[in-house]
């Protein structure tokens, strides 16, 4: 995970994992404004079908696993609507390590016929959307996320209602950890904004009112790295009030672009010792034939 150090002081490394309930915060009460990690499971109330979760094993078991999704406890700030209002208000009644399930009535809103729109198929083509391949799937069209539900005579109907509109759901939440350290908070903010970031390769230096963050090259070269940096800036300045300056450092080394040796090349290239032994064997055979 990210390494942190204070200026002119020994480097401080804090172990933070995304799967443990920290013994140091277990049992602690929760207040509005607290930064916490939670695991969640969302199910349809009518049949218990799992439709979303932060738990990787459960997602795989339920057949909803998405390799693009970051699994593990998620960062939220209590009272700031990171979760449904009905759940957000109840978090202050819970403690770290506690798990509860809430029944929510229409949390995704009611279905509105006005949210079903019809457009020419030519407009989808101009947006590089293949209507036939996208039938029944979620697409982003005209700046909104919706599902293509039909196509007839060159006219396409798209439903912008949430797929769970008008449905009652069960929302299970477990408070995994209460973040009480700047290092832990910055680690979580980095994970939120940079997909697949390896915190072991990150260096974070705290210097009074400044934070210096050294990013690994694979993160610095991400297509949306600029948006990620802005997200980090926004969260740090919001939740670490004493920080006035954030510096991002990116170090490029010569070896980064060097392709690794393939197994094929390694196996095909004979070693010097094997070549020498082969030559000795040939010399011995030739000597035996001449004699």
Secondary structure as the mmCIF struct_conf table of DSSP 4:
data_model
#
loop_
_struct_conf.conf_type_id
_struct_conf.id
_struct_conf.beg_label_comp_id
_struct_conf.beg_label_asym_id
_struct_conf.beg_label_seq_id
_struct_conf.end_label_comp_id
_struct_conf.end_label_asym_id
_struct_conf.end_label_seq_id
STRN STRN1 UNK A 3 UNK A 6
TURN_TY1_P TURN_TY1_P1 UNK A 7 UNK A 8
BEND BEND1 UNK A 9 UNK A 9
STRN STRN2 UNK A 11 UNK A 12
BEND BEND2 UNK A 18 UNK A 19
HELX_LH_PP_P HELX_LH_PP_P1 UNK A 20 UNK A 22
TURN_TY1_P TURN_TY1_P2 UNK A 23 UNK A 27
STRN STRN3 UNK A 29 UNK A 29
TURN_TY1_P TURN_TY1_P3 UNK A 32 UNK A 33
STRN STRN4 UNK A 35 UNK A 44
TURN_TY1_P TURN_TY1_P4 UNK A 45 UNK A 47
STRN STRN5 UNK A 50 UNK A 53
BEND BEND3 UNK A 54 UNK A 54
HELX_RH_AL_P HELX_RH_AL_P1 UNK A 56 UNK A 62
TURN_TY1_P TURN_TY1_P5 UNK A 63 UNK A 63
TURN_TY1_P TURN_TY1_P6 UNK A 67 UNK A 68
BEND BEND4 UNK A 69 UNK A 69
BEND BEND5 UNK A 72 UNK A 72
HELX_LH_PP_P HELX_LH_PP_P2 UNK A 73 UNK A 73
STRN STRN6 UNK A 74 UNK A 77
TURN_TY1_P TURN_TY1_P7 UNK A 78 UNK A 81
BEND BEND6 UNK A 82 UNK A 83
HELX_RH_AL_P HELX_RH_AL_P2 UNK A 85 UNK A 88
TURN_TY1_P TURN_TY1_P8 UNK A 89 UNK A 90
HELX_RH_3T_P HELX_RH_3T_P1 UNK A 91 UNK A 93
STRN STRN7 UNK A 95 UNK A 95
TURN_TY1_P TURN_TY1_P9 UNK A 96 UNK A 97
STRN STRN8 UNK A 99 UNK A 104
BEND BEND7 UNK A 105 UNK A 106
TURN_TY1_P TURN_TY1_P10 UNK A 107 UNK A 108
HELX_RH_3T_P HELX_RH_3T_P2 UNK A 113 UNK A 115
STRN STRN9 UNK A 116 UNK A 120
HELX_RH_AL_P HELX_RH_AL_P3 UNK A 121 UNK A 126
TURN_TY1_P TURN_TY1_P11 UNK A 127 UNK A 128
HELX_RH_AL_P HELX_RH_AL_P4 UNK A 131 UNK A 134
STRN STRN10 UNK A 135 UNK A 135
TURN_TY1_P TURN_TY1_P12 UNK A 136 UNK A 136
BEND BEND8 UNK A 137 UNK A 137
STRN STRN11 UNK A 138 UNK A 141
TURN_TY1_P TURN_TY1_P13 UNK A 142 UNK A 143
STRN STRN12 UNK A 144 UNK A 152
TURN_TY1_P TURN_TY1_P14 UNK A 153 UNK A 154
STRN STRN13 UNK A 155 UNK A 159
BEND BEND9 UNK A 161 UNK A 161
TURN_TY1_P TURN_TY1_P15 UNK A 163 UNK A 166
STRN STRN14 UNK A 169 UNK A 178
BEND BEND10 UNK A 181 UNK A 181
HELX_RH_AL_P HELX_RH_AL_P5 UNK A 182 UNK A 193
BEND BEND11 UNK A 194 UNK A 194
TURN_TY1_P TURN_TY1_P16 UNK A 195 UNK A 196
HELX_RH_3T_P HELX_RH_3T_P3 UNK A 199 UNK A 201
STRN STRN15 UNK A 203 UNK A 207
TURN_TY1_P TURN_TY1_P17 UNK A 208 UNK A 209
STRN STRN16 UNK A 210 UNK A 215
HELX_RH_AL_P HELX_RH_AL_P6 UNK A 217 UNK A 220
TURN_TY1_P TURN_TY1_P18 UNK A 221 UNK A 221
BEND BEND12 UNK A 222 UNK A 222
TURN_TY1_P TURN_TY1_P19 UNK A 223 UNK A 224
HELX_RH_AL_P HELX_RH_AL_P7 UNK A 225 UNK A 239
TURN_TY1_P TURN_TY1_P20 UNK A 241 UNK A 242
STRN STRN17 UNK A 245 UNK A 250
HELX_RH_3T_P HELX_RH_3T_P4 UNK A 254 UNK A 257
BEND BEND13 UNK A 258 UNK A 258
HELX_LH_PP_P HELX_LH_PP_P3 UNK A 259 UNK A 262
HELX_RH_AL_P HELX_RH_AL_P8 UNK A 263 UNK A 268
BEND BEND14 UNK A 269 UNK A 269
HELX_RH_AL_P HELX_RH_AL_P9 UNK A 272 UNK A 290
#
